[in-house]
Amino acid sequence: MIRNYIKIAWRNLRKQRGFAFINIFGLAVGLACCLLITLYVADELSYDRFHAKADRIYRINADIKFGGNDMRMAVSPDPVGPTLKNDYPQVEQFVRLHERGTWLVKQARAATSLREDHITFADSTLFDVFTLPLVSGDPKRALALPNTVVISESAAKRHFGGQDALGKTLIFDNNKAYKVTAVMRDMPTNSHFRSDFFLTMLNDEYPWGQWLSNNHYTYVVLREGVNYKQFEKNFDAVIEKYVGPQALQAIGSTMDQFRKAGNAYRLWLLPITDIHLHSKQQIEFMPAGDIQYVYIFSAVALFILLIACINFMNLATARSANRAKEVGVRKVLGSERQQLIGQFMSESVLMTVLAMVLALIMVVVAIPFFNTIAAKELSAQSLLSPYLLPVLVVLPIAVGLLAGSYPAFFLSSFRPISVLKGGTATRKTNVSLKNVSLRSGLVVFQFMMSVILIVGTIIVYRQITYIQTTNLGFKRDQVLTINDVYGLGKQAETFKQEVMRLPGVVSGSISGYLPTPSSRNDNSMFPEGQIDQRKAVQMQTWGVDHDYIKTLGMQIAQGRDFSREFGSDSTGIILNETAAKLFGGTNILGKRISRFDDPQGKTFKTYTVLGVVKNFHYESLRRNIGALSMVLSPNSGAASFRLSSTNLPALVKQIEAKWKQIAPGQPFSYQFLEDSFDSMYRAEQRIGTIALTFAGLAILIACLGLFGLAAFMAEQRTKEIGVRKVLGASVFSIVGLLSKDFLKLVVIAILIASPIAWYAMSQWLEDFAYKIDIEWWVFALAGLLAISIALLTVSFQSVKAALMNPVKSLRSE
């Protein structure tokens, strides 16, 4: 029986090639989109699940509200891990990570260093917490001694080629020797942190024991059966016992007084498997994902699949008249309704299986392009994993049954006597009307989803454009940033002066702080002599040189910039407008403010306010501009040069030549400040590109269905069109006659989609402190695009029908 169903189904598909192509191709595109998004979502949900103890690993986060600043940090005080392990038996193990960013690394006897981006200090318990398989070395002893390092296989190949790296020496930062005690496999890409070098924490030059400083990523493993929410309640006691005394010593306030003043200090646990998608903390190891995008893309995959299924149902029910007599004959010859349903379901499943095969080919072809857009390393082979392989088997059957269910039950319900006489095909006269209403509703749903995707894409791109063009408070264009200037040692200033002599270089500055994602240096500052938590201002403090503000194109709102003419400027400070406002705002110039000069809060350093710089964005536009100050301080992290050349590549080569003259063994690494700023919003740019791609595919699938329906309607009204043409109807009037019903449906879809799209995008924009307004013309444009696309699709068939010879039309039977 099944074999017979399949044979007849195959004959019907061959007989109706055009109909079959539209259905199979539309389903294939829908299935391919669904599979690609499934791979994307599966990868996003897999982060950090490769650790054997992933269900028991938690990161300690610190939320602090103090001095006008509300900080939600992924880092915590350095003693919190050891303290929890010592005081609470529920804690099985802990590990701390201290990211040090980029360093220059080379073999002990190598002449040239390599720039390595992922350098991290780690406790010797690293391998007790995380599952990081070693190629060689002992995990228990790898980081137990000073001057030891664990490196990845990739790092070993870069520095030692094919040689065994174990026991060899690497030089970090040009002067620090570390012995390679283990080589680990490269960390998976689906990890919220990655590092090629883990240096022993014993060499981290840090003032340990600081409960008021937050600089370490701390992870704990709780014992089996421990509820982490219940365990979190112990943090109140930890704060009172350990944070309280240091707070009392530093700001003369107990924790109760601290909270009564409107401040807050909170430690809490975040499961490691939630970090990538659910963390909203600052100072993450890497840019985190967003669970909202997982929900959005999952919904998009479902909607695109539904649109493809709707096409099938629309076309199958629309062409029901062509198969009415077939159903009548089969019933007269003794076919049961169940057999007819099985026949039509077989045709549907056969089509979806063929569509799945075509979809898999599409996925294999498209996945490299999708990886480029989504910044992923997905592989089509992942579809064969134990988790996704069942999807490949079940999906075409499920889609086939879903898409074929209504046509099968509808077609099998035809009354044989009526259809063989050419009368009403169904038991009830209003069924055909219901059929038309259903098709209309499905067309509305298709274009409703298409309009929502179009509106979403327009708004995402408008927000990105707003970010790229808004006044940031500094000039980011044509600013060249050269990394790792510390590698020049005492010759850093010489390099700066040499570059300044080149034609096309306007100004230059050396500083480790830039208005892009970079290292932070938060300090609490007080009016001189008033160590009072109510008057404290928590702010970032940047060490800069005399030319920093000029080079970055910032503007002084009050007072003056740093000047070499005043030796006293070494104790001067420049505030941004937010910090100045928190200190009182008026008459701020000349005021003296102090900060702690040692971790214990026993000594202070006092500065005189020289000026106020206009607010500028130094973090993502998702956040409001916080308090910030600048002081003169040597910091050779990076050199920035403002350029005014029409031939930037040639000028960059000249700067590189100066670098190599002064430091021939150091790598020359640079980027433009504009590119660094744009990197903060690459996630949104990727989302916009992916949304645009899938919006286009959704519209394509919807138009395929509309094209098929228009072809069918034109075929059904062939004689009507012929009569109208004989009676003098114009081509334009016939096109309008055939198109207006479809256009009505598209207009209804626009009216329904607009408020839904407005709400969804308003929620998305809530994540940005600085954002665009959603204007009416966005919906008008999306509607116009949808109408234009639908009109072009329908008009092709309408014009074709209108141009047909009426004699031929009237002869057709």
Secondary structure, DSSP 8 states (H G I E B T S, - for coil): -HHHHHHHHHHHHHHTHHHHHHHHHHHHHHHHHHHHHHHHHHHHHTTTTTSTTGGGEEEEEEEEEETTEEEEES-B-TTHHHHHHHH-TTEEEEEEEEEEEEEEEEETT-SS-EEEEEEEEE-TTHHHHS---EEEE-TTTTTSSTTEEEEEHHHHHHHHTTS--TT-EEEETTTEEEEEEEEE----SSSS---SEEEEGGG-------TT---BEEEEEE-TT--HHHHHTTHHHHIIIIIHHHHHHHHS--HHHHHHTT-EEEEEEEEGGGHHHH---BS-SS----HHHHHHHHHHHHHHHHHHHHHHHHHHHHGGGGGHHHHHHHHHTT--HHHHHHHHHHHHHHHHHHHHHHHHHHHHHHHHHHHHHHT----GGGGGSTTTHHHHHHHHHHHHHHHHHHHHHHHHT--HHHHHHTS--SSSTTHHHHHHHHHHHHHHHHHHHHHHHHHHHHHHHHHHHHHHHS--SS--TTEEEEE-GGGGGGGHHHHHHHHHTSTTEEEEEEES--SSS----EEEEEETT---GGG-EEEEEEEE-TTHHHHTT--EEEE----TT-GGGGGEEEEEHHHHHHTTSTT-TT-EEEEESSTTS--EEEEEEEEEE-----S-TTS----EEEEE----SEEEEEE--S-HHHHHHHHHHHHHHH-TTS---EEEHHHHHHGGGHHHHHHHHHHHHHHHHHHHHHHHHHHHHHHHHHHHTHHHHHHHHHTT--HHHHHHHHHHHHHHHHHHHHHHHHHHHHHHHHHHHTT-SS-----HHHHHHHHHHHHHHHHHHHHHHHHHHHTS-HHHHHH--
